[in-house]
């Protein structure tokens, strides 16, 4: 048996995107290649690790952020694949999520909730933010509308980490901008980190989420999204597939094949809907009251009679108007909320089933 290929992975595991890419690489390596993996934890703009100078390897998969990192990798004279796509580097093929599809899925999700006002909050200079804003403007132009946009003011940072830090320091600016938006508004954040900032600013501004500002992020970060209040809806990229494709591409290059000339873009997995976009942009105030009450009280064991009282009209009238606007009965509305809450708890927590059942409004585990 020959020597396994020595492959370095310069990819952060502090974010869900990087973790997913690493899982995809691992899946490929364990099923298709005889690889010895060396993973180095790093931030986007970290300097090349010292061990890289003397490393005798066969290939690299990296999130290449800086020219310094690119030069260090080129000196190795081994095949490398970039899964960051911040800039184009010679002889470094790129694999990334298709941001146009990411934005399209976010817009479709907000449109399905009846929203017609749109906003975008991003980080000035962060390449993923620039791309997503560009695609959002193009997609909304087809609907004869434009997004209201906020990005961090001041000089543009040369690194992604710097751009995000400037954005995090600009809490007052985001708060004042949010107050100026028409309501209700569907707001796409450039990623989950920015979406979390927006949710905090909404609370500071006294704006209710999702009823006044419905917020959707990108990355479906398994740490950030459940921590948000309310839990954050997010477009989930297929990061494992990105890692798997990057590994497959690296294997072919290590066997002497030429790299593809253009980036390879993979589709996202879809929107993971949570409370931050759970609203009803309709004119019937009674139905809105009923839906908001059901959504906010689902863990309290409420029934249809409670929903009717919250609506402030008769049960017959509520049933008739809800069937017209939503295509479902008050009972079906409650069931849908219970199932959605159940799904979210199973996905985001490790609670025992009796607690999951109770918090989802079910009287029995069965």
N, C-alpha and C positions, 0 to 999 in steps of 0.2 A: 504494500500500500504506500503510495507516494506522500510527500509532504503536503499537508492541507494548505490551502491558499490563506495567506495572512491578509485580513481585511480590517482596516481601521474605520470606525464609525465616529465622526465628529458631529454629534447631534445631541441637543439638549433633551433631557428627560423631565425638565421642570414644567413643561407645558404639554397639554394633551396631544397637540399635533406631533411633537417630537416623539412622545411615547408611542403613538400609533405607528409612526414610520419605523421605529425600532422593532415593534412587534412584527410588522410586515417583513422586514429584513430577516429577522430571526426565523420566521416561518419558512421563507425561501431557503435560507442556509441549512436548516435542519431537514429539509425534504429533497433539495435538489443539488446542493453543493457541499463539497468537503472543505468547509471554511473554518478558520480559527478567527473569531471576532474579537477585536479590541475596541471597547467603547470608552470614549472620553467625555465625561460630562462637561458642558461648557455653556456659556451664554452666547447670544448672537455675535457680539463684537469682541469676544475673547481673543487674546493672542494665541498663535499656534502653540501647542504644548511642547515642552522642551524635549520630550522623548521622541518627537517626530523627526528630529534632525538625524538620529542614528537608527531610525526604524527601517528594517529591511522587509518591506511588505510587497503585496501584489496588487492592491487596489484600495480605493477609499470611497466611501459615501459620506457626504458632508452637507451641512447647511452653511454654505459659503456666504458670509456677510461682507467681509472686507477684502480689499486688495492685498493686504498683508497675508491673510490666510490663503488666498489664491496663489500668491508667489511661493509660499512654503510648500503647498501641495504640488505645484508644478515642478519644483526642484526634486521631488521624489521620482519623477519620470515613470509613474505608474498610472493606469487608468483610474479616472475618478468621475463620480456622478454627483451633481449638485441637486439637492432637494429643497433649496431655499429660493432660487430664481429671483434674487434681488437685482442682479446684473448679469450680463453675459460674459463668460470667461472662455477663452479659446480651448478647444478640445475637452470641454467639460459639459457633456450633455445634461439636460435638465428634466426633472420629473416634478410635476406640481398639480395641485387641484385646479379644476377649471373654474375660475372666479366668475365668469359670465353666468354659468349655471348656478353657482352659489347665490348670486344676486337675484337671478330669475326666480329661484325657489323662495327666497325671502320675500320678494314682491308678491308672488302668487299667494303666499301665506297671509300677508297683510290684506290683499284684495279680497280673499275669501272671508275675511272678518268684516267686510263692508267699509274698509277705510279708503278714503280718497285724498287725504292729505299725507304727504310723505316728507320725511326728514332723514338726514344722514349726519352722524357724528363720528369723526375719524381723528387720526393722528397725522398732522402735517409732515410730509416727507417719508412716512413709512410706506414702502412700496405696495404692500398688500392693501393698504387703505386707499392709496392713489388709484390702483386698479379697480377696486370695488366701487369707488365713487364714479369713476369713468363709466363703468358698465351700468350703474344705477341710472345715471343721466341718460344714457342711450336707451335703456329699456323704458323708462318713464316718458321719454320723448315720443315713443310709439303710442303712448296713452294720452298724448297732448298735455302733459304736466311736467313739472320740474321739482326736484327735491330742495328743501331748505337745508342749507349745509353749514356745519360748524367744524372747524379744525383748529388745532392749537395755534394761537397767534405767536408772533415773534420769529426769530431766525430759524431756518430749517436745519434740523440736526443731521449730521452726516451718517448717523447710525440709527437703527430701529430702536434700540434701547433708549437712546437719547430722545427720540421723537416721542416715545411712550412716556418717558419721565416728564417731559415738558407738558404733555397732556394731563398727566395726573396732578400736576401743580396748578392747573388752571381750573380749579373747581368752581370759583365764583363766575368765571366767564361762561362755563357750561350752564350753570344755574340760571343766569340772566337770559341766555339764549333760549332755554327751554320755556321760560315764562312768556316769551314773545311768540311762540308757535301757535298756529290755529289748532283748535281741538274739536274732536279727537284727532290724533295724528299717529301714523305708523312710523316708527323710527328704527332705521337700521343702523347699528353700530358696526364699525370696521372689524371688530372682533369681540370676543367675550370680555376681555379686559376693559375695553372702552365701554361696553354695555353696562358693566358693573359700575363704572364711574357715573354713567347716565342715570342709573337707578338711584344712586346715592344723591345725585343732584336733584332728581325729581322729588325726593323726600325733603330736601332742603328748601325746594321751591313750593312745597305744599301741593304738588301735583300727584294725582292718584294714578297708579299703574295697575291694570292696563286701561282703565276707563277713559282717562284723558290722554295718556301717552302709552302706546303699546310698543314694547321694545323687543327687538330680536337681534341676537349677536351671531357670531360665526366661530366655529370650532367645536361647539358642544363640549367644552372643557368639563370633565367629570368632577373637578373640584370647585370651579368658579360657579357654574350654573346652579347647583343645589344650594350654594351658600348665599346666593342673591335673594333679596326680599323685594318682590316675590320671586320665586324660582324662574330662571331665565330661559326663554325659548331661544333656540339656536340652530343654525344650519350645520349639520354634521358632515365634515369632509370624510372621504374614504381613505384615511391616512394609512391604514394597513396595506391597502392596495397600492398606494404611492410607494411605500417601502418595498413591497414585493416586486413591483415593476422596476424600481431602481436597482434592486439586487439582481434581477434577471438581466437587466441591461449591463450591469458591471460584469457579470459572469461572461456574457458574450464578448465584451471588450477584452477581458483577460485571456480569452481564447483567440484573440487576434482580429475580431470583427471591427469594422469601422463604426464610430458612434453616429447616431442619427443627427442630422443637421438642425432640426427644429425641436423645441421642447415637446414633451409628451404630457398632455393634460388629461386628468381623470375626473369623472363626474363625482359630485358629492353624493352622500347617501340619502340626504333629505333633511327636512325640518323636524327637530324634536320639539314638540309643542309643550310648553309649560305655562304657568300662570301669567307671565309677563305679556302675553298676547291673547289672553282669554277674555275677549270683550265682544260686545254686540253694538255695532255702529248702525243702529236703526232708530227710527223716530218714535216708536211706540214706547212711551215712558213706563207703562205698566209691565211690559215684557222685559224691559231693561232692568227694572227693579226686581222682578222675579228671578231673572238670570243671575244678577249680582248677588242676591240673597242666597240662592242655591249654591253658587260657586264658593262664597265665603263661609257658608255654614255647613258644608257637606259632611264634616267630621262630627257634627253634633246630633246625628240621628234624626234629622228633620224628615218630614213627610210632605205629601202634596198639599195638605191643608195649610201647613206653615208657609209654603210657597205662595199659595193663593192669598193669604193674609198680607204677605209682603208686597204683593202686586197691587193690592187695594181695590180689586174689582172682583166680581163673582167668578166662581169656578168655571161656569159655562162660558162666560165672556173671555176668560183667560185661555181656555182650551181652544176657542174659535180663533182668537187673534194669534195665538202661538202657532197654531197649525198653518195659518196664512203666512206668517213671517219666517218661522223656523222649520216648518214641516214636521213638527213633533209635538207630543202632548207634554204636560207638566211632569207626568210620571216618567216618560222617556227622557226628559231633560235631566231629572234626578239620576236616573240610571247611567246616563252618559257621563255625568260628573263623577259619580262613584267609580266608574270604570277608569276614567282618565286619572283620577286621584290614585287609584290602585296601581295603575301602570307606572305612574311617576314614582310612587314609593318603592315599588319592586325594582325599578331601574336605579334609583338614586340612594337607597338606604339598604341596610342589612337588618332591619327590624324583624322580629319574629312575626309569624303570620297572624296571631291574634291581635297584635297592635296594628298591623297593616289593615286588617279587616275593620277594626274600630275606627281608625283614622280615615277610612274610606267610606264610612257611613253604613257598613254592613253590620247587622246584629250578630251574625254567627260566622265563624271561620269557614264552615262548609259552603 
